[in-house]
Amino acid sequence: MQTRITELLGTAYPIIQGGMQGVGTAELASAVSNAGGLGILTALTQPTPDALRQEIARCRSMTDRPFAVHLTILPAAVPPPYAEYLDAIIDSGVKIIETAGNNPKDFIARLKAADIRVIHKCVAVRHALSAERAGVDAVSIDGFECAGHPGEDDIPGLILIPAAARALRIPIVASGGIADGRGMAAALALGAEGVNMGTRFVATREAPVHSNIKDAIVAGTERDTLLIFRTLRNTARVYRNAVSDEVIAIERQAGGASFEDIRHLVSGQRGREALASGDVQAGLVWASTAMGLIHDIPSCAELIERMVRECRESLSNALRLVA
Ligand SMILES: Cc1cc2nc3c(=O)[nH]c(=O)nc-3n(C[C@H](O)[C@H](O)[C@H](O)COP(=O)(O)O)c2cc1C
């Protein structure tokens, strides 16, 4: 498969494993890259920039194919040392970065000087255009279906992908709600030149999370997510469980809720415990509506091989219907 995305990334297939806090370690990233996709290490999963350096070295020892590092940059009361994480990425010779959160414009000059390709993930055409103006090489556009933060516009991929493809000159990657070759075929037909998946890659053999989490994704349907933080205008799509239900109940109480009211429920620590212990009720677990399309726990190689085959079949079946 050849698109501007495979050319940019140097991969066999335009399939990307999205940055995932607590999941994007060398085990998963190297498995995706070895299977011909783009694996991504998630920088902030590592507790320090030095730990990230070690993780990059570990990933390099597990694959000789291209892989990337994801950095989510968000305002915070006590922000992580973003500049030092960036140093670790640049010094380690990583050649592809995925950014999310803030526009990466302040970092672009340094990244370009180091010959690093930049994919910026965002959720709106206006943000994608702003990232294009800032000089990123590609944009990953996350529809309302996605796990994590879909933004506040609620625009699903069926609209967002072609709208972005029409507006942008740089190549776009479709993200959110994609879990099989049919979704990939649809994304390509809508004008994307690659796909990005989160939830689907959590339910793979190599994902470093407890098997109960993978089983919960397989058992989950497209109706088993919940949108939390809506009232705080920081919407997040998560797996529906006791914690997300409690967050919603607090958000709905008379007078509304502030972040302080729910902080104890939504800490990253509790989420990490859920992923590691397999207690799906222990904290927030990020997952998307794509659960409705996920029915097994394959290896990354099996998944990617199957997606490529299904994508080709879907496109040729569709062509038969209209030719
Ligand atoms: C467990 C999990 C953790 C995630 N962590 C992050 C993160 O730290 N930063 C980020 O920008 N996106 C994060 N995401 C979102 C993914 O990168 C991706 O955009 C999203 O999962 C795409 O939607 P899909 O799950 O329907 O494929 C996460 C998703 C999952 C499932």
The ligand as an SDF file (V2000), in Angstrom:
LIG
                    3D

 31 33  0  0  0  0  0  0  0  0999 V2000
   -6.2630    3.3270   26.6510 C   0  0  0  0  0  0  0  0  0  0  0  0
   -6.1700    4.5760   25.8090 C   0  0  0  0  0  0  0  0  0  0  0  0
   -5.3130    5.6050   26.2100 C   0  0  0  0  0  0  0  0  0  0  0  0
   -5.2150    6.7720   25.4420 C   0  0  0  0  0  0  0  0  0  0  0  0
   -4.3200    7.7550   25.8290 N   0  0  0  0  0  0  0  0  0  0  0  0
   -4.1660    8.8660   25.0330 C   0  0  0  0  0  0  0  0  0  0  0  0
   -3.2100    9.8740   25.3760 C   0  0  0  0  0  0  0  0  0  0  0  0
   -2.5110    9.7880   26.3790 O   0  0  0  0  0  0  0  0  0  0  0  0
   -3.1040   10.9400   24.5420 N   0  0  0  0  0  0  0  0  0  0  0  0
   -3.8650   11.0620   23.4180 C   0  0  0  0  0  0  0  0  0  0  0  0
   -3.7260   12.0580   22.6870 O   0  0  0  0  0  0  0  0  0  0  0  0
   -4.7790   10.1220   23.0680 N   0  0  0  0  0  0  0  0  0  0  0  0
   -4.9340    9.0340   23.8440 C   0  0  0  0  0  0  0  0  0  0  0  0
   -5.8380    8.0620   23.4690 N   0  0  0  0  0  0  0  0  0  0  0  0
   -6.5890    8.2100   22.1960 C   0  0  0  0  0  0  0  0  0  0  0  0
   -5.9050    7.4390   21.0590 C   0  0  0  0  0  0  0  0  0  0  0  0
   -4.6170    7.8960   20.7870 O   0  0  0  0  0  0  0  0  0  0  0  0
   -6.7260    7.5580   19.7510 C   0  0  0  0  0  0  0  0  0  0  0  0
   -6.7950    8.9040   19.3420 O   0  0  0  0  0  0  0  0  0  0  0  0
   -8.1240    7.0090   19.9170 C   0  0  0  0  0  0  0  0  0  0  0  0
   -8.1030    5.8350   20.6970 O   0  0  0  0  0  0  0  0  0  0  0  0
   -8.7540    6.7100   18.5630 C   0  0  0  0  0  0  0  0  0  0  0  0
  -10.0280    6.1920   18.7210 O   0  0  0  0  0  0  0  0  0  0  0  0
  -10.3440    4.5980   18.7610 P   0  0  0  0  0  0  0  0  0  0  0  0
  -10.0660    4.1900   20.1630 O   0  0  0  0  0  0  0  0  0  0  0  0
  -11.7710    4.5160   18.3760 O   0  0  0  0  0  0  0  0  0  0  0  0
   -9.4270    3.9260   17.7860 O   0  0  0  0  0  0  0  0  0  0  0  0
   -5.9790    6.9000   24.2430 C   0  0  0  0  0  0  0  0  0  0  0  0
   -6.8420    5.8540   23.8630 C   0  0  0  0  0  0  0  0  0  0  0  0
   -6.9330    4.7030   24.6140 C   0  0  0  0  0  0  0  0  0  0  0  0
   -7.8690    3.6010   24.1680 C   0  0  0  0  0  0  0  0  0  0  0  0
  1  2  1  0
  2  3  1  0
  2 30  2  0
  3  4  2  0
  4  5  1  0
  4 28  1  0
  5  6  2  0
  6  7  1  0
  6 13  1  0
  7  8  2  0
  7  9  1  0
  9 10  1  0
 10 11  2  0
 10 12  1  0
 12 13  2  0
 13 14  1  0
 14 15  1  0
 14 28  1  0
 15 16  1  0
 16 17  1  0
 16 18  1  0
 18 19  1  0
 18 20  1  0
 20 21  1  0
 20 22  1  0
 22 23  1  0
 23 24  1  0
 24 25  2  0
 24 26  1  0
 24 27  1  0
 28 29  2  0
 29 30  1  0
 30 31  1  0
M  END
$$$$
